[in-house]
Amino acid sequence: LFSNLISEIVSSPPQNNAKVAVLGASGGIGQPLSLLLKNSPLVGELSLFDIAHTPGVAADLSHIETRAHVTGYMGPDQLDAALKGCNVVVIPAGVPRKPGMTRDDLFNTNATIVATLADAVARNCPEAMICIIANPVNSTIPITSEVMKKYGVYNPNRVFGVTTLDIVRANAFVAELKGLDPARVNVPVIGGHAGKTIIPLISQATPKVEFPADQLSALTARIQDAGTEVVKAKAGAGSATLSMAYAGARFTFSVLDAMNGKDGVVECAYVRSEETECKYFSTPLLLGKHGIEKNLGLGKLSAFEENLVAEAIGELKGSIKKGEDFVANMK
């Protein structure tokens, strides 16, 4: 009993005093994400890492009148120091999409970045919760998992692909169509985090909503293509950064709340899974002190949604294999 108590104390952060690292903190997502984290009473220490500009971002954020202590680290030789003692690591690092690009077009650049960062996490804070934002998430989660396995520190309950923006978008779009308060709408989104692998479960939405078939089809397509909507609107100046920062912060706060012992915290995320024939799949998860407490599964699907799942499996399997092969072939 005593040793259990000690391990509880060691592995979970002191209440509302977590050390959180943001890797890629100077970027389009990293800066607003770091601002939102600095604003939270759940964060005691905020460790910011990037390959450029981090001292400035850290100095700027450090003037905010909240208690999170901010430190900035810049360049590969400071990466290890940035990660020491972290309870949660959020990774928005990588390059964004330009018009005409799919998330998979980012693979070569971002796969290398994520593998390098995952390697450092495995060496410096292997017990941390890892929240990956870097696209293509469908492949970067398998990459992170395989790198952690190489060090013998892989814990599938602590590695998350952040798909929260899909849920946030679904909530906003459904609320808009039905004239509801978006803060009260919750639409689970399952599958993956790219195109047709994004599967909104409108049939499971709360409050209950119904749409005619053509409107449901258009709404589903809009949720699946919402990232591209922003990429086009930004016309070459990047992809979704502000809404992604909001979604990343929302997920991080849920992880921290659960680590602090809050009950009933549920978020969807792309994780190692036995729920379908895909090795990784996003479903609603009950979070706890040690990450995933229980995978809540797909729930009851409509015929329309079952069809969406069937259509997504092939692409998901390909993206997963691509990530695993990347690590297997790494020099």
N, C-alpha and C positions, 0 to 999 in steps of 0.2 A: 504493500500500500504506500509506504513511504517513498519508495523509488518511483512509483507511478506519479506521485505528487510532484517530485522533483522534475521528472521529465515533462509534466504539464507546464511547470513554471519556466523551464528552459525553452520549450518549443513554441509556446504562444507568447505574444508580446504582452508587456504589462498593459493593463486596461488603458485604452486610448493613448498609447505611447509608442505606437509602432514605428519602426524604421522602414521607410519606403524608398526604393530606388526607381528613378525614371531613366531608362537607357534610350537616348535619342531626345534628350530634354530641350535641345535648342531648335528643334524642327517645328514644322507647321502644326503638328499635333502636340509635340512635346511641351512647347511653351504654354499654351492654354491649359493643357492637362496638369502641368506643374502648378499653375496658378490655382486651379480648383483644388488640388491636393493641399497646397499651402493654406488654403482657406478652411480646411477641415480640422475640427477638434480631435479627430481620430488619429491624426498624424503627429508624432513627436519629433521625428527627424526625417528630413527630405534630402535624399542624396541624388544629385543631378549629374548625369554623365552624357557627354557627346564628344565628337571629334573636333568641334569648333564652338566658339562663343559661350561655352558654359560658365566661365567666371562672371561674365556680364549678366547672364540670365539669373544666376544665383545671387549676385549682388543686388539686382533689381528686386527680386522676390523677397530677399532677406529684410527689406524695409517695411514689409507688410506687418501690421500689428496683430499677428496671430502667433501662437506659441511654437509652431513647427520650426525647428532649427534647420536652416538651409545650408548645404555645402555643395560646391561645384567642382567637378573633376573633368579634365580635358585630355583627350588623347589616350592611345592604347596602354601606355605605361601607368596611367592612373585608374584604369578600369578595375583592377583588383581591389584597390583601396575604396573605390566607390561602392563596392558590393559587400564589404566586410560587415557582418552582423545584421544584414537586412532580413526583415520578416516577409516583405512583399517586394517583388521586382516586376515593374511594368515596362514593356518593351514596344514603344512606338517607332523605333529606329527603322531606317530603310528609305528607299526612294518612293515618291508618290506616282500615281498614274498621270499620263498626259492624254489628251483626247485621242481616241482610236485604239488605246491600249486596253487589254484585259488585265485583271489582277495577275494572271499567270505570266504575262509579259515581264513582270517584275522579278520573276523567279531567280534568274542567275545572280543578279545583284543582291537581292534581299536574302536569298538562301545562305550566302556566304556570311553576310552580316549577322543573321540570326544564329548561325552555327558558332561563330566566334563569341557572341555574347552568351549563348547557352553554355559554352565551354567555361567561361569565366564564372558563371553562376554555379556550375557544378563544382568548381574548385573552391569558391569563396563562401557561398551560402546555400549549400545543397538542400537545406530544409525549407527554404523560402517558397512562398506561393509565387508561381510564375504566370504572369498575365501577358499573353502575346497579342499585340495589335498589328504587328508588321505583316503585310500581305505578301504572297497569297497564304492566308491563314490555313486553308485546307492542306497546305504542304508544310508551312513553318511549324505547326504543332508536331507532326511526325518528325521533323528535323530536330526540334528541341528534345523530344522524347528519346530519340536515338543517341543524341550526344550525351544526355544524362545517363543512359544505359552504359555507355562506354566507360563512365567513371563509377558505375555500380551504385548510383544514387538516385535512380529514376523512381519517382513516386507518382503513379497516374492520378492520384487524388489531389495533386498540387500543381498540375500543369494545365492551364486554361487558354483556349483560343477565344479571344474576346469578340463575340458576335453581337454584343449588346446594342450596337447601332441599328441592327436589323429590327430588334424589338422596339427600340425608341422610335424608329421611322414608322413601323406598323402601327404603334400606338397613336402617333401624330396624325397619320393619314386616315385611320379609322375614325378618330375623334372629329377630324375635319369634315368627313363625309356625313357623319351622323349628328353633328352639332353637340358633341359631348366634351366634357372637361378632360383633356388628354392625361392629366395627372391621375385620373380615375380609371383609365383604360389599360388593360393588360392583354396583349396578344402574344402567346408563345410563338417563337420562331425556331424551327428545328432544321437539322441537316448540316449544311456547311455555311461558308461565308463568301459565296461567289455565284452570281447569275442564278441559274436554275437549281443550284444546290440549296438556295435560300428558300425555306418552305414555311410560310406564315400559316399558322393554324387558326384561321378566322373562326372556325367552328367551336374552338375552345376559348374564344375571347371572353373576358369579363369587362363590363356587363355584356350579356348576350346580344349579338348583333346579327342581322341577316341581310344578305345582298342578293339581287337577281344574278343569274349565272354570268351574264356578260360583264356586269359591274365587278363581280368577284374576280373574274379572270383579269380584268384591267387593273384592279387594285393589287392583285398578286404580282402581276408584271411590274407595276410601279415600285413595289417594295423590293423586288429582285433587282431592278435597274436603277434604284435611287442613287447609288454611288456614281453611276455614269451620268445621271441627271446633273449632279454637282460638278463632275469633271468637265462636262460640256459647258455649263454656265460659267465656270472659272476660266474657260477658253485658254488653257495652256498654263494657267497660274497655279496648277496643283489639283488636289482632290479634296474630299471632305476632311476638314481639320477641326473646326469648331464643334460641330455635332459629334465628331468622333472623340474629341477630348471630353465632352460632356458624358458620352456613353462609357468611355474608359474610366472616368472618375466614378460614375455610378456603379460600375462593376467592382472597382477597387474598394469603394466604401462598403459594398455588400460583403466582400471577402473579409474586410477588417471587422465589420459588425459581427459576423459569424465567428471569427477568431476570438473576439471579445466575449463570446458566450451568448449572443443574441439568438433567440429561437425563431424558427420558421423563415429563415432567409432563403429565398429561392431565386435563382437566376438561370437563364439558359447560357450554356457555353459549349464550345467545341472541344470535346475531351475523348480520351481512350474509352471505348464503349463496347458493350456486349448487346446493345439494344437492336442492332440491325446486323447485316452481313458486312458492314463497313467497320474497320478497326477503330476509326474515329468518327464521332457523330455528335451533333449538338442536340441536347434535349434539356428540359428543365431539371435543375439540380438543387437538392437541399444542401446548403453549405453549413459547415460546422467548424469546430476549433482546428481541425486538421485538414481542411479543404473540403472535398466532396464527402458528405455524410451519406447521401443516398441519391442514386440516379432515379428520377421520377418517370423516366421513359417517355414514350411517344403519346401515351394516352389514347383515347378513342378518336380515330380519324374519320373524316367524311370520305366518300368515294373519290371526290376531286383531290383531296389531300393525299390519299393513298397512291393515286396516280402520280402526283408530284414527287413523292418519295421514290417510287419505282424508277422514274425518269432521272433522278439525281444520283442514284447508286453508282452507275458506271463512271460518271465524271469524278465523283468523290474517290472511288477506288484508284483511279488513275493519278489523281493529285497526291494521294497518300503514298502510293508506290514511288512517285517521282521524288517526294521528300525523303523517304527511306533510302532510296537508291543514291541520292545525293550524299548522304552521310556515309553509306557503305563505300562509296568511291572516293571519299575525301582523302587527300594526301596527309 
